[in-house]
Amino acid sequence: MKNAMGVELSDAERTLVECYHGLVRVLKDGTELAPFERRNGLKAVAALWQVVNGLDLDPGNLYEIGA
């Protein structure tokens, strides 16, 4: 996986990006989440959004998942 500048991401960086995308999927589709699960999931996604943005990837808009 390469970022916008064409730099190859390390294994650790790719794992963080995969975590971000996985949480976004869960929050988009997770209608059965308890309120505390959704709230804390959104906090985790916001933190990972900063990582993905810092890696020069396009993390998308958090408003799409209710953040």
Secondary structure, DSSP 8 states (H G I E B T S, - for coil): -B-TTS-B--HHHHHHHHHHHHHHHHHHH-TT--HHHHHHHHHHHHHHHHHHHHTT-----GGGGT-
